[in-house]
Amino acid sequence: MSRAARIAIPVAALLLMVAATVISSSHETGLPEDLASFTHVNTLVVPDTTSPIHGIHHFYANKSALKTMKAGVDGGSYPDGAAFVGVVFAPHKTDDGRYREGDRAAYTLMRKDAGNDATSETGGWHFVMFTADGEKMDIDPVKNCFGCHQPHQKTDFVMSELLAISPMMK
């Protein structure tokens, strides 16, 4: 093997590893392409109109998060890669006084990545918020997200509960 090939092969391998890390890192905090592989696990309402996440939230878990939710995490932890996506809708009051989903307002992402320095102050989780159009918002995950999640250490900072498992989720 020529000297050039002996140098080029390791350099190419190193470049591939760097590219894979960059792609992996951007995926860690990006929204999934779609939620087809995620399962709806909970819905809640944030009534505080001053909150940046005010509205009706539908939470979806990827397979890893769902498996852990089903098994129970009481005092344990979710594996790296477990993810929850929240789809937030503005509440809309109907003429007869009921509330329903209005326009999509935002997305939230909570993804476990315990070994990452960026998650050292958030219990090993990335917390990311996106506009209704999917653009990443500039938020402080410690201040804007983890403060509410912090009291839920027993469930690895996950606030959603799998209240009932429908036949479709088994």
N, C-alpha and C positions, 0 to 999 in steps of 0.2 A: 504494500500500500504506500502510496506517495506521501511525502511529508504534508503536502497541502490537504490531502484527504484525511490524514490523521488529525489535523487541526480543524478542518471544516465539519467533520462529523460531530465531535463534542460541542462545537459552537452551535451547530444546528439544533442539537438536542437541548442545549441550554435555552436557546431562543424559544423552542416549542414549550418548554416548561414555564418560561416567563409568560408566554402568551396564554397558556392554560390557566395560570394563576390569575392573570388580569381578567380573563373571561369568567373564571369562577368567582372572583371578588365582585365583579359587577353584577353577577347573578345573585349573589348573596343579599344584596340590598335592592334588587329590582323586582318589579311586579312580574308574576308569571304571565306568559303569553295569554293564557285563558285559565279558567278555573275548572275545566273539565275533569282534571285529576284530583281536585280538592272536594271535600265533603262539607256540606253545611252542618255546623255543630251548635250554633247558638245565635240568638238574636237579642239585642238589648237596645234600650233607648237611653241616650245621654240628654237629660232635660235642661241642663245648664246652658242657657243661650249665649253665655260669654265664653264657653269652651270652644276651642278650635275643632273639636270633634262632636259638636252638638248635632243630634239627629238620631236616625234609626240605623243601627249597625247590624249587618248580617256577617257572621264570622264563618270562615271556611278553613279547614285544616288539611294539610297534605297528608299523605299516607303514613308517614313517620309520626307526625303529631297525633293523628287519629288513633293509631295503634297504641301509643302511650296513654292517650286519654282513656281508651277502653280498658287498658290494664290497670290504670290508676297510678298516679304519680305521688301519692301521699308521702311527702318528705323526700322523694327522689328527684330525678331530673329528666328532662326531655333530651333526646340525643341531638347532636349537631345535625343541622339540616331540617329539623322539625320547623314547620312554618305555619303561621296563621295569617290569613288575609281578611281584612275587614272592608266591607263595601258600605260606605256611609251615604245615607240619603237624607236630604233636608226634610223635616216633617211638613206635611201639608194638611191644614185643617179643612175638612169638607164642610159644605153648607149645613149639614145636620150635626156638626160638632165632633165628628170622629176625626181621627188622624190616620193618614196613610203616607206611604213613601211619596215624596216629591221628587225633585231633580236629584241626580247623583251629585253629591257634594265633595267626596274625597275617597281615598283608599288608604288603608293602613296596612303595614306589614310588620310582623314580629317573627324573626327568624333566629333560631339558636345557632350560635357559633362561639362556644365557650373559650376556645383557644385564641381568639382574636383580641388583640390589644384594644380595639375599638369598642369591645363589649365588656371591658373590665369593670366599668362603673354601672352596668345595667344587667347584672346577673347572668351574663353570658349571652344576652340577646341583642340583636340589632332591632331598633325601632325606627321605622321610616314612614313618612307620610307623603302622599301624592295628591295632586289636584284631581278633579273629576276627569281631566284629560290624560292622566297618567304621568304628569310631569313631577319629578321629585321636588319636594318642598324643603326649604332650609329651616330645620327645626333642631332644637337641642334635645336629644333623646333622654338625657338625664332629667332635665327640668320639665319638658313637655310630655313625657310618657312614663318614665320609670317611677316617678313620684306616686302615681296611682297604682302601679303594679307592685311596688315594693312591699306592701303589707301582705302580699300573697306568696311569700317565700315557700310556704308548705306545698304549694302546687307549682313550684319552679317559676313563680311570677306570672303564671297564666291565670287570667281572670275568668275566662270562659269555662263553663261546665257542660259536660255532655249529659244533659238531663234525661234524655230517653233515647234509646237506640231503636230506630225504626228498622223494619225488615230490609230496607234498601241500604242501610249502613252496615249490615252484618257481613 
